[in-house]
Amino acid sequence: MILINVKWTVKPEYAEQFPSLVKEFTDAVRQEPGNIFFEWSRHLEEENTYVLVEAFQDGAGEAHVQSEHFQKFVEQAPDWVSRKPKIINVQDVPQDGWGEMGEIAPR
């Protein structure tokens, strides 16, 4: 599995509408063959910041970055961000999605 985390700091004027701005892109990525998950969250401590957690099956990353919707997003996103996104990209993660955390369970 390929695991990617991206921290997006957006311009204040786009902070509230950012989820709707990325919706078309998000929906398209989730339909890609090899996509395992593609999830946005709003950062609780860093103002105007969203975190994207995404995973793909090994070998699916190249098709993702070459897709038409990715290229369109890369063209649009510079208008929305206030700084370059920060990324963590890990290849060959030895699992195929979310696993359960062993230390905590509901009572």
VOFI-543576 format. One record per residue (C-alpha): residue number from 0; residue in three letters; x, y, z. Coordinates in steps of 0.1 Angstrom, whole numbers, padded with zeros to 4 digits, m for minus. Example, Ala and Ser with C-alpha at 12.3 -4.5 7.8 and 13.67 -1.06 7.14 Angstrom:
REM VOFI-543576
+-----+-----+-------+-------+-------+
|   k |   r |     u |     v |     w |
+-----+-----+-------+-------+-------+
|   0 | ala |  0123 | m0045 |  0078 |
|   1 | ser |  0137 | m0011 |  0071 |
+-----+-----+-------+-------+-------+
This chain:
REM VOFI-543576
+-----+-----+-------+-------+-------+
|   k |   r |     u |     v |     w |
+-----+-----+-------+-------+-------+
|   0 | met |  0000 |  0000 |  0000 |
|   1 | ile |  0011 |  0036 | m0006 |
|   2 | leu |  0002 |  0060 |  0022 |
|   3 | ile |  0002 |  0097 |  0017 |
|   4 | asn | m0005 |  0125 |  0042 |
|   5 | val | m0007 |  0161 |  0030 |
|   6 | lys | m0012 |  0192 |  0051 |
|   7 | trp | m0029 |  0220 |  0032 |
|   8 | thr | m0029 |  0255 |  0046 |
|   9 | val | m0054 |  0275 |  0027 |
|  10 | lys | m0059 |  0312 |  0023 |
|  11 | pro | m0084 |  0325 |  0050 |
|  12 | glu | m0109 |  0335 |  0024 |
|  13 | tyr | m0111 |  0298 |  0012 |
|  14 | ala | m0110 |  0281 |  0046 |
|  15 | glu | m0148 |  0276 |  0050 |
|  16 | gln | m0155 |  0266 |  0014 |
|  17 | phe | m0124 |  0244 |  0009 |
|  18 | pro | m0144 |  0211 |  0013 |
|  19 | ser | m0167 |  0222 | m0015 |
|  20 | leu | m0138 |  0234 | m0037 |
|  21 | val | m0121 |  0199 | m0035 |
|  22 | lys | m0153 |  0178 | m0037 |
|  23 | glu | m0152 |  0171 | m0075 |
|  24 | phe | m0115 |  0161 | m0072 |
|  25 | thr | m0122 |  0140 | m0041 |
|  26 | asp | m0151 |  0122 | m0057 |
|  27 | ala | m0130 |  0114 | m0088 |
|  28 | val | m0101 |  0101 | m0068 |
|  29 | arg | m0123 |  0078 | m0048 |
|  30 | gln | m0135 |  0062 | m0080 |
|  31 | glu | m0099 |  0055 | m0092 |
|  32 | pro | m0089 |  0018 | m0095 |
|  33 | gly | m0065 |  0011 | m0067 |
|  34 | asn | m0078 |  0039 | m0044 |
|  35 | ile | m0082 |  0025 | m0008 |
|  36 | phe | m0092 |  0057 |  0009 |
|  37 | phe | m0091 |  0095 |  0004 |
|  38 | glu | m0101 |  0114 |  0035 |
|  39 | trp | m0100 |  0151 |  0044 |
|  40 | ser | m0100 |  0165 |  0080 |
|  41 | arg | m0098 |  0200 |  0094 |
|  42 | his | m0069 |  0206 |  0117 |
|  43 | leu | m0080 |  0213 |  0152 |
|  44 | glu | m0051 |  0236 |  0161 |
|  45 | glu | m0037 |  0251 |  0130 |
|  46 | glu | m0059 |  0278 |  0115 |
|  47 | asn | m0071 |  0273 |  0079 |
|  48 | thr | m0054 |  0239 |  0077 |
|  49 | tyr | m0068 |  0206 |  0063 |
|  50 | val | m0051 |  0172 |  0064 |
|  51 | leu | m0056 |  0148 |  0036 |
|  52 | val | m0050 |  0111 |  0043 |
|  53 | glu | m0049 |  0089 |  0013 |
|  54 | ala | m0039 |  0054 |  0003 |
|  55 | phe | m0036 |  0035 | m0029 |
|  56 | gln | m0027 | m0001 | m0038 |
|  57 | asp |  0009 | m0005 | m0048 |
|  58 | gly |  0013 |  0005 | m0084 |
|  59 | ala | m0018 |  0028 | m0085 |
|  60 | gly |  0000 |  0060 | m0077 |
|  61 | glu |  0013 |  0068 | m0111 |
|  62 | ala | m0021 |  0065 | m0127 |
|  63 | his | m0034 |  0088 | m0100 |
|  64 | val | m0010 |  0116 | m0107 |
|  65 | gln | m0014 |  0113 | m0144 |
|  66 | ser | m0052 |  0114 | m0143 |
|  67 | glu | m0071 |  0143 | m0158 |
|  68 | his | m0088 |  0152 | m0125 |
|  69 | phe | m0054 |  0153 | m0107 |
|  70 | gln | m0039 |  0176 | m0134 |
|  71 | lys | m0070 |  0199 | m0131 |
|  72 | phe | m0066 |  0200 | m0093 |
|  73 | val | m0029 |  0208 | m0096 |
|  74 | glu | m0038 |  0237 | m0118 |
|  75 | gln | m0065 |  0251 | m0094 |
|  76 | ala | m0050 |  0245 | m0060 |
|  77 | pro | m0023 |  0272 | m0061 |
|  78 | asp | m0051 |  0298 | m0060 |
|  79 | trp | m0064 |  0283 | m0027 |
|  80 | val | m0033 |  0277 | m0007 |
|  81 | ser | m0013 |  0301 |  0014 |
|  82 | arg |  0018 |  0280 |  0014 |
|  83 | lys |  0032 |  0249 | m0003 |
|  84 | pro |  0015 |  0218 |  0011 |
|  85 | lys |  0036 |  0195 |  0033 |
|  86 | ile |  0036 |  0158 |  0024 |
|  87 | ile |  0046 |  0125 |  0038 |
|  88 | asn |  0047 |  0097 |  0012 |
|  89 | val |  0054 |  0061 |  0023 |
|  90 | gln |  0057 |  0033 | m0002 |
|  91 | asp |  0053 | m0004 |  0004 |
|  92 | val |  0033 | m0001 |  0036 |
|  93 | pro |  0027 | m0038 |  0047 |
|  94 | gln | m0011 | m0036 |  0050 |
|  95 | asp | m0041 | m0029 |  0028 |
|  96 | gly | m0061 | m0003 |  0047 |
|  97 | trp | m0070 |  0007 |  0082 |
|  98 | gly | m0063 | m0018 |  0110 |
|  99 | glu | m0076 | m0018 |  0145 |
| 100 | met | m0056 | m0001 |  0173 |
| 101 | gly | m0048 | m0028 |  0199 |
| 102 | glu | m0045 | m0005 |  0230 |
| 103 | ile | m0080 |  0010 |  0230 |
| 104 | ala | m0115 | m0006 |  0227 |
| 105 | pro | m0150 |  0005 |  0237 |
| 106 | arg | m0160 | m0004 |  0273 |
+-----+-----+-------+-------+-------+
